[in-house]
Each structure stands twice: as structure tokens, then as C-alpha cells.
């Protein structure tokens, strides 16, 4: 059972790391092609051309500041969109809508 609080702790980063994570996140979520609600979270669909290193860096950093999140990355063949699903405890959908509002715009 996940007992981490439903909160983001950006103090885990140095100021430079924090700014880098924010910029990477903004770049990724500006490229989101579709968002689908799933139980306790969202699935974000990215173009098949999205840099995997950017997604890996996002997941690596985001799990540090938001340890309650579960990440599922799905990369399929034949130029299908890349799927990144973020889920967590009750309230995660609301948290994600607020935290990643640029993706929902």
C-alpha cells in the first residue's frame, strides 16, 4: 500500500536541478497529443518521435519529488504514440490536473 503523502516536494532538488526539471516538464507537456483519464490518474500520449531521454529524465526526477506517483511507460512499434500513465492514491487526478495544467490547456 502506498503511504506517501499526496504532495510534491521540490526541495529535493538544487535550484539548478529544479529549473532543469521544470523546463523538461514544460517541453514534454507542450508536446502532449492526447490525455485520457484512467483510474486514479491520467494517460498522456506523446508523438512517437518524442525523445526517450526526456521521458526517462522526467520519470527519474518526478519520482523524487512526487514519490506517491506510479509511472507506466509504453512504447509500441509502427510509429504509435508513446504512452505515459501516471497514477496514485485517491486525489491523484486532481493533483495532476493542477500540477500539469499546461498539458490540459
ABEGO torsion letter per residue (X at the ends): XBABBBBBBAAABBAAAAAAAAAAAAAAAAABABBBBBBGEBBBBBBAABBAAAAAAAAAAAAAABAABBBBBBBBBGGBBBBBBBBBBBGAAAAAAAAAAAAAX
